């Protein structure tokens, strides 16, 4: 049986590439969704989808066949406020709505509060 397919949004960023490497090292299949090209030595092992978390078509394409989503895409404080809001809030909203549509079979990886 094939290992789960993880989608890492923001896979070309600092957090995303390190998560991709972590998952690959443990034998998982990895797909990245990012507006930046995936130009790392692991590009042969990571299926890169060039797209924006704010674009429904890109999100739908990236989610195809995915088992688990780890949403890391975000704009940093050096961007303007509207860009931060549209990516960090609206992009996250779009991603969550997409994975909770009827018929979607995706797990959401999230941090749990420590006891």
Biotite code that builds the C-alpha atoms (Angstrom):
import biotite.structure as struc

atoms = struc.array([
    struc.Atom([0.000, 0.000, 0.000], chain_id="A", res_id=1, res_name="UNK", atom_name="CA", element="C"),
    struc.Atom([1.336, 3.435, -0.945], chain_id="A", res_id=2, res_name="UNK", atom_name="CA", element="C"),
    struc.Atom([2.121, 5.927, 1.790], chain_id="A", res_id=3, res_name="UNK", atom_name="CA", element="C"),
    struc.Atom([-0.204, 8.872, 2.329], chain_id="A", res_id=4, res_name="UNK", atom_name="CA", element="C"),
    struc.Atom([0.067, 11.817, -0.018], chain_id="A", res_id=5, res_name="UNK", atom_name="CA", element="C"),
    struc.Atom([0.694, 15.054, 1.880], chain_id="A", res_id=6, res_name="UNK", atom_name="CA", element="C"),
    struc.Atom([-0.045, 18.481, 0.443], chain_id="A", res_id=7, res_name="UNK", atom_name="CA", element="C"),
    struc.Atom([2.213, 21.161, 1.904], chain_id="A", res_id=8, res_name="UNK", atom_name="CA", element="C"),
    struc.Atom([0.978, 24.640, 1.028], chain_id="A", res_id=9, res_name="UNK", atom_name="CA", element="C"),
    struc.Atom([3.820, 27.121, 0.950], chain_id="A", res_id=10, res_name="UNK", atom_name="CA", element="C"),
    struc.Atom([6.168, 24.244, 0.167], chain_id="A", res_id=11, res_name="UNK", atom_name="CA", element="C"),
    struc.Atom([8.792, 26.535, -1.375], chain_id="A", res_id=12, res_name="UNK", atom_name="CA", element="C"),
    struc.Atom([9.100, 28.652, 1.767], chain_id="A", res_id=13, res_name="UNK", atom_name="CA", element="C"),
    struc.Atom([11.378, 28.117, 4.753], chain_id="A", res_id=14, res_name="UNK", atom_name="CA", element="C"),
    struc.Atom([8.883, 26.157, 6.846], chain_id="A", res_id=15, res_name="UNK", atom_name="CA", element="C"),
    struc.Atom([7.416, 24.358, 3.845], chain_id="A", res_id=16, res_name="UNK", atom_name="CA", element="C"),
    struc.Atom([10.656, 22.988, 2.392], chain_id="A", res_id=17, res_name="UNK", atom_name="CA", element="C"),
    struc.Atom([11.779, 21.752, 5.774], chain_id="A", res_id=18, res_name="UNK", atom_name="CA", element="C"),
    struc.Atom([8.447, 20.004, 6.279], chain_id="A", res_id=19, res_name="UNK", atom_name="CA", element="C"),
    struc.Atom([8.711, 18.471, 2.791], chain_id="A", res_id=20, res_name="UNK", atom_name="CA", element="C"),
    struc.Atom([12.164, 17.152, 3.681], chain_id="A", res_id=21, res_name="UNK", atom_name="CA", element="C"),
    struc.Atom([10.889, 15.776, 7.011], chain_id="A", res_id=22, res_name="UNK", atom_name="CA", element="C"),
    struc.Atom([8.022, 13.930, 5.289], chain_id="A", res_id=23, res_name="UNK", atom_name="CA", element="C"),
    struc.Atom([10.203, 12.591, 2.461], chain_id="A", res_id=24, res_name="UNK", atom_name="CA", element="C"),
    struc.Atom([12.741, 11.263, 4.977], chain_id="A", res_id=25, res_name="UNK", atom_name="CA", element="C"),
    struc.Atom([9.925, 9.234, 6.538], chain_id="A", res_id=26, res_name="UNK", atom_name="CA", element="C"),
    struc.Atom([8.797, 7.743, 3.245], chain_id="A", res_id=27, res_name="UNK", atom_name="CA", element="C"),
    struc.Atom([5.717, 9.862, 2.599], chain_id="A", res_id=28, res_name="UNK", atom_name="CA", element="C"),
    struc.Atom([4.671, 11.159, -0.798], chain_id="A", res_id=29, res_name="UNK", atom_name="CA", element="C"),
    struc.Atom([4.692, 14.958, -0.931], chain_id="A", res_id=30, res_name="UNK", atom_name="CA", element="C"),
    struc.Atom([3.037, 17.587, -3.089], chain_id="A", res_id=31, res_name="UNK", atom_name="CA", element="C"),
    struc.Atom([3.724, 21.316, -2.727], chain_id="A", res_id=32, res_name="UNK", atom_name="CA", element="C"),
    struc.Atom([1.405, 24.199, -3.614], chain_id="A", res_id=33, res_name="UNK", atom_name="CA", element="C"),
    struc.Atom([3.191, 27.534, -3.810], chain_id="A", res_id=34, res_name="UNK", atom_name="CA", element="C"),
    struc.Atom([3.304, 30.692, -5.920], chain_id="A", res_id=35, res_name="UNK", atom_name="CA", element="C"),
    struc.Atom([7.102, 30.386, -5.971], chain_id="A", res_id=36, res_name="UNK", atom_name="CA", element="C"),
    struc.Atom([8.780, 27.685, -8.065], chain_id="A", res_id=37, res_name="UNK", atom_name="CA", element="C"),
    struc.Atom([10.010, 24.636, -6.144], chain_id="A", res_id=38, res_name="UNK", atom_name="CA", element="C"),
    struc.Atom([13.750, 24.894, -6.883], chain_id="A", res_id=39, res_name="UNK", atom_name="CA", element="C"),
    struc.Atom([15.333, 22.565, -4.362], chain_id="A", res_id=40, res_name="UNK", atom_name="CA", element="C"),
    struc.Atom([17.375, 19.373, -4.733], chain_id="A", res_id=41, res_name="UNK", atom_name="CA", element="C"),
    struc.Atom([14.211, 17.447, -3.760], chain_id="A", res_id=42, res_name="UNK", atom_name="CA", element="C"),
    struc.Atom([12.291, 18.651, -6.821], chain_id="A", res_id=43, res_name="UNK", atom_name="CA", element="C"),
    struc.Atom([12.421, 15.159, -8.303], chain_id="A", res_id=44, res_name="UNK", atom_name="CA", element="C"),
    struc.Atom([10.750, 13.714, -5.205], chain_id="A", res_id=45, res_name="UNK", atom_name="CA", element="C"),
    struc.Atom([8.192, 16.463, -4.533], chain_id="A", res_id=46, res_name="UNK", atom_name="CA", element="C"),
    struc.Atom([5.304, 16.995, -6.904], chain_id="A", res_id=47, res_name="UNK", atom_name="CA", element="C"),
    struc.Atom([5.217, 20.772, -7.253], chain_id="A", res_id=48, res_name="UNK", atom_name="CA", element="C"),
    struc.Atom([2.009, 22.596, -8.153], chain_id="A", res_id=49, res_name="UNK", atom_name="CA", element="C"),
    struc.Atom([2.676, 26.217, -9.058], chain_id="A", res_id=50, res_name="UNK", atom_name="CA", element="C"),
    struc.Atom([-0.341, 28.165, -7.853], chain_id="A", res_id=51, res_name="UNK", atom_name="CA", element="C"),
    struc.Atom([-1.901, 30.433, -5.267], chain_id="A", res_id=52, res_name="UNK", atom_name="CA", element="C"),
    struc.Atom([-3.909, 29.361, -2.196], chain_id="A", res_id=53, res_name="UNK", atom_name="CA", element="C"),
    struc.Atom([-6.318, 32.168, -3.112], chain_id="A", res_id=54, res_name="UNK", atom_name="CA", element="C"),
    struc.Atom([-7.103, 30.550, -6.493], chain_id="A", res_id=55, res_name="UNK", atom_name="CA", element="C"),
    struc.Atom([-9.853, 27.916, -6.352], chain_id="A", res_id=56, res_name="UNK", atom_name="CA", element="C"),
    struc.Atom([-8.644, 26.120, -9.498], chain_id="A", res_id=57, res_name="UNK", atom_name="CA", element="C"),
    struc.Atom([-5.084, 25.857, -8.156], chain_id="A", res_id=58, res_name="UNK", atom_name="CA", element="C"),
    struc.Atom([-6.334, 24.616, -4.783], chain_id="A", res_id=59, res_name="UNK", atom_name="CA", element="C"),
    struc.Atom([-8.600, 22.028, -6.443], chain_id="A", res_id=60, res_name="UNK", atom_name="CA", element="C"),
    struc.Atom([-5.731, 20.772, -8.624], chain_id="A", res_id=61, res_name="UNK", atom_name="CA", element="C"),
    struc.Atom([-3.378, 20.544, -5.655], chain_id="A", res_id=62, res_name="UNK", atom_name="CA", element="C"),
    struc.Atom([-5.934, 18.674, -3.514], chain_id="A", res_id=63, res_name="UNK", atom_name="CA", element="C"),
    struc.Atom([-6.603, 15.965, -6.111], chain_id="A", res_id=64, res_name="UNK", atom_name="CA", element="C"),
    struc.Atom([-5.807, 12.604, -4.498], chain_id="A", res_id=65, res_name="UNK", atom_name="CA", element="C"),
    struc.Atom([-4.359, 14.157, -1.330], chain_id="A", res_id=66, res_name="UNK", atom_name="CA", element="C"),
    struc.Atom([-4.779, 12.403, 2.025], chain_id="A", res_id=67, res_name="UNK", atom_name="CA", element="C"),
    struc.Atom([-3.406, 15.028, 4.421], chain_id="A", res_id=68, res_name="UNK", atom_name="CA", element="C"),
    struc.Atom([-2.994, 18.807, 4.144], chain_id="A", res_id=69, res_name="UNK", atom_name="CA", element="C"),
    struc.Atom([-0.458, 20.841, 6.096], chain_id="A", res_id=70, res_name="UNK", atom_name="CA", element="C"),
    struc.Atom([-1.228, 24.491, 5.422], chain_id="A", res_id=71, res_name="UNK", atom_name="CA", element="C"),
    struc.Atom([1.968, 26.564, 5.703], chain_id="A", res_id=72, res_name="UNK", atom_name="CA", element="C"),
    struc.Atom([1.341, 29.202, 3.024], chain_id="A", res_id=73, res_name="UNK", atom_name="CA", element="C"),
    struc.Atom([1.453, 32.711, 4.434], chain_id="A", res_id=74, res_name="UNK", atom_name="CA", element="C"),
    struc.Atom([2.574, 36.224, 3.646], chain_id="A", res_id=75, res_name="UNK", atom_name="CA", element="C"),
    struc.Atom([5.085, 37.671, 6.050], chain_id="A", res_id=76, res_name="UNK", atom_name="CA", element="C"),
    struc.Atom([4.852, 41.049, 7.814], chain_id="A", res_id=77, res_name="UNK", atom_name="CA", element="C"),
    struc.Atom([7.101, 42.682, 5.196], chain_id="A", res_id=78, res_name="UNK", atom_name="CA", element="C"),
    struc.Atom([4.170, 42.514, 2.724], chain_id="A", res_id=79, res_name="UNK", atom_name="CA", element="C"),
    struc.Atom([1.399, 45.099, 2.679], chain_id="A", res_id=80, res_name="UNK", atom_name="CA", element="C"),
    struc.Atom([-1.598, 44.565, 4.954], chain_id="A", res_id=81, res_name="UNK", atom_name="CA", element="C"),
    struc.Atom([-4.046, 43.694, 2.149], chain_id="A", res_id=82, res_name="UNK", atom_name="CA", element="C"),
    struc.Atom([-1.693, 41.044, 0.735], chain_id="A", res_id=83, res_name="UNK", atom_name="CA", element="C"),
    struc.Atom([-1.225, 39.551, 4.201], chain_id="A", res_id=84, res_name="UNK", atom_name="CA", element="C"),
    struc.Atom([-4.979, 39.462, 4.815], chain_id="A", res_id=85, res_name="UNK", atom_name="CA", element="C"),
    struc.Atom([-5.893, 38.020, 1.424], chain_id="A", res_id=86, res_name="UNK", atom_name="CA", element="C"),
    struc.Atom([-3.323, 35.240, 1.687], chain_id="A", res_id=87, res_name="UNK", atom_name="CA", element="C"),
    struc.Atom([-3.328, 34.435, 5.387], chain_id="A", res_id=88, res_name="UNK", atom_name="CA", element="C"),
    struc.Atom([-7.057, 34.803, 6.012], chain_id="A", res_id=89, res_name="UNK", atom_name="CA", element="C"),
    struc.Atom([-8.822, 34.371, 2.680], chain_id="A", res_id=90, res_name="UNK", atom_name="CA", element="C"),
    struc.Atom([-6.369, 31.754, 1.400], chain_id="A", res_id=91, res_name="UNK", atom_name="CA", element="C"),
    struc.Atom([-6.785, 29.744, 4.593], chain_id="A", res_id=92, res_name="UNK", atom_name="CA", element="C"),
    struc.Atom([-10.578, 30.086, 4.379], chain_id="A", res_id=93, res_name="UNK", atom_name="CA", element="C"),
    struc.Atom([-10.556, 28.839, 0.769], chain_id="A", res_id=94, res_name="UNK", atom_name="CA", element="C"),
    struc.Atom([-8.336, 25.900, 1.673], chain_id="A", res_id=95, res_name="UNK", atom_name="CA", element="C"),
    struc.Atom([-10.544, 24.896, 4.626], chain_id="A", res_id=96, res_name="UNK", atom_name="CA", element="C"),
    struc.Atom([-13.744, 25.203, 2.593], chain_id="A", res_id=97, res_name="UNK", atom_name="CA", element="C"),
    struc.Atom([-12.219, 23.128, -0.195], chain_id="A", res_id=98, res_name="UNK", atom_name="CA", element="C"),
    struc.Atom([-11.176, 20.244, 2.032], chain_id="A", res_id=99, res_name="UNK", atom_name="CA", element="C"),
    struc.Atom([-14.534, 20.195, 3.818], chain_id="A", res_id=100, res_name="UNK", atom_name="CA", element="C"),
    struc.Atom([-16.652, 19.976, 0.660], chain_id="A", res_id=101, res_name="UNK", atom_name="CA", element="C"),
    struc.Atom([-18.925, 16.957, 0.357], chain_id="A", res_id=102, res_name="UNK", atom_name="CA", element="C"),
    struc.Atom([-16.972, 14.031, -1.043], chain_id="A", res_id=103, res_name="UNK", atom_name="CA", element="C"),
    struc.Atom([-13.573, 15.321, 0.071], chain_id="A", res_id=104, res_name="UNK", atom_name="CA", element="C"),
    struc.Atom([-11.519, 12.767, 1.974], chain_id="A", res_id=105, res_name="UNK", atom_name="CA", element="C"),
    struc.Atom([-8.714, 14.862, 3.422], chain_id="A", res_id=106, res_name="UNK", atom_name="CA", element="C"),
    struc.Atom([-7.314, 14.956, 6.945], chain_id="A", res_id=107, res_name="UNK", atom_name="CA", element="C"),
    struc.Atom([-6.176, 18.283, 8.332], chain_id="A", res_id=108, res_name="UNK", atom_name="CA", element="C"),
    struc.Atom([-2.875, 18.238, 10.188], chain_id="A", res_id=109, res_name="UNK", atom_name="CA", element="C"),
    struc.Atom([-2.982, 20.809, 12.957], chain_id="A", res_id=110, res_name="UNK", atom_name="CA", element="C"),
    struc.Atom([-1.138, 21.602, 16.099], chain_id="A", res_id=111, res_name="UNK", atom_name="CA", element="C"),
    struc.Atom([-2.827, 20.328, 19.216], chain_id="A", res_id=112, res_name="UNK", atom_name="CA", element="C"),
    struc.Atom([-2.783, 22.210, 22.465], chain_id="A", res_id=113, res_name="UNK", atom_name="CA", element="C"),
    struc.Atom([-0.294, 20.679, 24.889], chain_id="A", res_id=114, res_name="UNK", atom_name="CA", element="C"),
    struc.Atom([-1.771, 19.235, 28.063], chain_id="A", res_id=115, res_name="UNK", atom_name="CA", element="C"),
])
